[in-house]
Amino acid sequence: MKIGLISDTHGSLPAEVFQVFKGVDAIVHAGDIGAEDIIVELQVLAPVYAVYGNVDDFKLRQVFPLWRMEQLGGKHVLVTHIIAPLTPIGLQHALEKIGCPQKPDILVYGHTHELCIQKVSDILTINPGSVSQPRKGEAPSVAFLEINASGEAKCWPKFLPQH
């Protein structure tokens, strides 16, 4: 299963996203969507699992949850917008704070606008960065998560052209 990961669109979805996400089995949006049209547009490519972010308005908060746990490719994938600090104890406290009943295999989050892929304890944590407002001079980015038939997960970034 190949999953496209995106976050922090803030109402702007570059056309390149449609090319790079072509053929994915699912898309995960980790918040700060900006406009519901973003999700509608992504749904043309694949099913979308989205959460709201801290700058999303009341309307988006009525449609999307603060966090969600999805079974994707046989893995428990937690999606939320803000998660900090990314230390073993910090992650445990953050999961308790949002009320997540079980530990995920994979965590997808946003908020920082900075691409980050790392293991925290035995959880693969992924921030795909931002396609609309990257920080620290980075290029706009998304990421891919691939889970093979034996349950092995790998993740890699994809940088988009700067406009």
Buried (B, 14 or more C-beta within 10 A) or exposed (E): BBBBBBBBBBBBBBEBBEEBBEEBBBBBBBBBBBBBEBBEBBEEBBBBBBBBBEBBEEEBEEEBBBBBBBEBBEBBBBBBBBBEEBEEEEBBEBBEEEEBEEBBBBBBBBBBBBBBBEEBEEBBBBBBBBBBEBEEEBBBBBBBBBBEEEEEBEBEBBBBEEE
